[in-house]
């Protein structure tokens, strides 16, 4: 571990439901075979560079992705009882599928080695594994992220990786998930930490400040090529995580709506109630404006190459969306009414 973070997050029931690769393979084949199809497609695309990695290591890498996918599906997704509208297994598909594909198209498969591509895929599958941890921040890293790091280490262990022989894999995934932290402030007393809210109200992803965190907690890291490379991957990972801003505008706004609904769920507000009207309106207007124009930045050259132009294309649509929302939402009865207006506005400006 690079960062001194004394809190430990033990395994929970979801880990015990998917304890090993065999269980994950069975569940994926039975419930989400499209993940298996995606892994097969990527294996084919990476064929020109897979000679640099042992077949058993590649197999272990795919198993780690399957395990992380299944555990998130149980913990916060459609297989369990604590469904999160945004942080669920479908968010994994967003990153593993079209976003990673756009990065591959933009920079080419040989820009990174096959293990780096695997790490980006594992980040997509594992960085949101935990969403309900009590906020205890250290070195700017959130409890959800720290718990996700610890669980990912255990996933790597059972998939066939060794903390000694594959130390660079563990180092890289630690920095990548740590960099996805969106807020380092303790929650107010008696308030549950709401990760959906922090995306819009924080100072942005920690990845943009990871170099300064490393200066403080790992002096001399610039002389260690493993850490330098891990930081490069962490910046790319952060860009993949936040590249919804570069999606086609209806897709971008759909993810915004899901994040909004998750925030309401985590805040224990019913969108059909009057108390949700103003929070939802604020999230979809001021919150989006702050995030899109002020907080969000692409952190890596590959991320900018793959996504920056598409984000720029969304600028006029974002401005029109917010303007029309402010014109049309006057005295909404509830949050559901605000969302219905939002959907109509998005369709108009897209």
N, C-alpha and C positions, 0 to 999 in steps of 0.2 A: 504494500500500500504506500502510495506517495504521501497522501494526506493523513495526518494524525486525527483519527476520528474514532473515539473510544466506544461509541454506541454500537451494539451488535443487534442485528435483526434476525431472529431465528426463523427456521422454516415454519410454514403454516400449512393448513389443510390442503391448499391448492398445490403446493409443492408435493405433498404426499399423494395427491390424486394422479400426478404425472411424475413418477419418481425416476424414470429411466427412458432411454431412447426407444426401446421396444414399445412401451406404452404410447409414446408420442407418435410413432410411426402408425400404429393401429388407429389412433384417434384421428389423425390427419386423413388417412385413407377413408375412414368411415364418414367423417363429418365435414372436412374441408379439402377435398381432393385437389381443388384448384391451387392450393399451396404446393402440393407435390408436383403439379404440372409446372408451376413457376420455377421450382428448384431444378427440374429436368431441363427446362428451357435455358436457364442460366448456366447450367453445367455445360450445355452444348455451346453457348456463346463464349464461355471461358476456355473452351478446349485448347485454343492456341497457346494459352499461358499456364495450363494446369500441370505441365511437365515439371514445374518447379516445386510442386507440392506432392507429398506422398498420398496415394489414394486413401489410406486410412485416415489421414488428417482431413482430407476433403469430406469424407463420410462423417467424421466426427463434427465438422463444422455444420453440415446440414442437419445433423441430429440436434445440435444446440439450438438452431433456429426453430426446429419443430417443437422442442420442449418449451421454449420461451413462448411460442405462439399458443400452445395448448394451455399453458398456465395463465396467460392473460385472458384467454377466452373463458376460463373458469372463474378467474378472480374478479374481473371487471367487464367481461364480455357477455356474449349471448348464451354461453353454456352455464352460467352461474346465476346467483341471486342478487348481485350488486352491480347491475348494468350501468356503465358510464357511456353517455352518448358519444363522446369523442375518444376517450382513452380506452379503447377496446381493440379486439383483434383486427378489426377492419382498418384501423389506423396503421397497423403493420403492413397490410397490403398496399396502402397508399405509398409508403416509403419503399418497400421491397419491389413494388411493381413499377408504376409510371415514373416516379421520381428518380429511382436508381437507374432506370432505363434512359431517362433524359441525361443524367450525368454521364453514363456510358457513351451515349451518342455524342455528347459535347466534347469529352476529353479523350475518348478512346480507351479500349480495355488495357492497353499497354502502359497507360499513364500511371497505373498502380499495379502492384503484384497481386496475385490471386488471393493471398491471405488478407491483404488490405481490403479487397472487395468483400471478402467474407466478413471481415470485422464491421464494415459499414452495414451489411445485411443483418448481422447479429445485433448491432446497435438498434436498427429499426425494429427488431423483434423484441428487444429486452429493455429498452430505456424507460418504458412506462410500466414495468411489471408491478410496481407498488404505487398506489395512489392514496392510501389511507393512513400513512404513518403520522404519529404525533410530531409536530414541528420541533426539531432540535438541530440547529444549524451549526456547522463547524467548517472553517475555511471556505465559507460561502457556498457549501454544498448542502442541498436540502435533504431532509430525512427520506423522502420518497426516492431520491436518486441514490442515496447511500444504500438504502435497503435493496434497490434494484441492482446495484453493483454487487453487493454480497450474494444475492440470489444468482446473478449471472455467473459469478465465480463458481458457485456450486453446480450450476448447469454445465459449465465447461469441465468441471471435475468428472461428473458422471458421463459426459459425452466422450471422454477419452483423452482430454488434454491434461497436461502436467504443469503444475505451478512452477516447477523447476525447469523442465525442458522447453516449455512454451511461455516463459516469463513475459516475453514481449506481447503476447496475446492478452494476458491479464492486465498488463500495464496500459495497453492501448484502450481496452474496453473500459477500464476505470476512468481514464481521462475523458473518453467520449461521453459516457453517461453522466459523469460529474458536470461536464460542460453544458448539459441540457437543462441544468437547474435554471429556473426562471425567477426565483426570488430567494433572498437570504435573510428575510426579516422574520422574527418570531411572530406568530399569530397573536392578536390581542387576547387577553384572558377570556376563557370560556368560549372562544371562537374556534371552530374546526378549520384546519388548514384546507383551503379550497384551491387545488392546483389549476382548475379551469379559470378561476378568477385571476390567479397570479400571472398567467400568460399575458393578460392585458394591463395589469396594474404594476408590474415589476419594472426593473430597469433593463429588461431584456435578458437574453441568454448569458449565462456565466462564461460560455466559451470565449466571448469577446474579451474577457479579463483573466483567462486562465494563465497567461504568461506572467501576470503580476502575482497571481496566487502561487505559482511555482517559484517565483523569485523569493517569496516569503517562506514557503514550506519545503522547498527542495533546492537550496542554493547550489549553484554550479550545474543546474540541469542543462544549460546550453552546451555543455561539454559532453553530454551523454546523448549520442545519436538516437538511442531508442526512445528517449523522452521527447526529443525534438520531433521525431517522426510521429509519435503518438499524439502530440499536440496538433500537428498538421491534420491528422485524421479526425481529431476532435472538432476542428473548425469545419471540415467538410460535413461531418455528422450533424452539427448544429444547423448547417444550411439545408441539409436534407429534411430535417425535422420541421423547419419553418418555411419550407418552399411552397406551402399552400398559397402564399401570396403571389406566386407565379403560375398558379393553375388557371385554366380557363375560368372566367369570372363566375359563372354559375357554380362550378365545382368549388372554387374558393369560398363563395358565400354559403354553400351547403355545409362546408366544414365549420364556418363561423356560426351558423345556426346550431350545429351539433354541440359546439363548445359552449354556446350560450345556454342551451338546455341542460347541459351537464352542470354548469355553474348554478342554475336554479335548483337542480336536484340536490347538489351539495349544500346549497344554502337553505334547503328545506322549504322552498317556495314552490307552490303549484302554479304553472303558467296560466291556468284558468282562473286564478285568483287576482283580485285587484292589486294586491301588494306586489305582484310581479310586473306590472305594466311599466313602471318607470325604470326599474333595474334592467329589464330586457331592452327597453328603448335606449337607455344609456350605453349598454354593452354594444348594441348594433350600430350606434352612431359615434359618439365621442370615444368609446373604447376602441372601436375599429380604426378611427382616425388616428388616435394616439399610437396604436400599435403599428399600423401600416406606414405612417409617415415619420414617426419620431423614434419608436423603440426598435423596430426591425432593421437589421443590417445583415447583409451577407458577409460572412467572416473569412471566406477562403477564396483564392483565385479560381479553383474549379467550380465552386458554388456560384460565383459571379458569372462565369462563362456559361454555365448551364441554365441559370434562372433569372439573372438580373434584367435582361431585356424583356422577358415575359412579365416580370413584376411592373416594369415601367409602362407596359401596354395597359395594365390595370389601373393606372393612376387616374385617367379621366373618368373611368367607370366608378371608381371609389368616390370621387368628388360628386358625381351626379347622384349616386345612390344616397349619400348622406344628405345632400340638399333636398332631394325629394322626400326622404323620410321625415325631415324636419318640417317640410311643407304639409305633409299629409297626416302625420300623427299629432293629433291635438289633445283629445281627452279620451284615451283608450279605456275600455272597460276592464281589460286584463292583458296579460302578456301574450296570450294566444292571438288576440286581435293584432297586436304589434307585429308578431311573426307573420301573420297572414298578409299584412301590408308590406312587410319586408320582402316576402316572396314575390309579390306582384311587382314591386319596384325593381328587384333584381332582374326579373324577366324583361322588364322594359329597357333597362340600361345595358343589358348584355349584348 
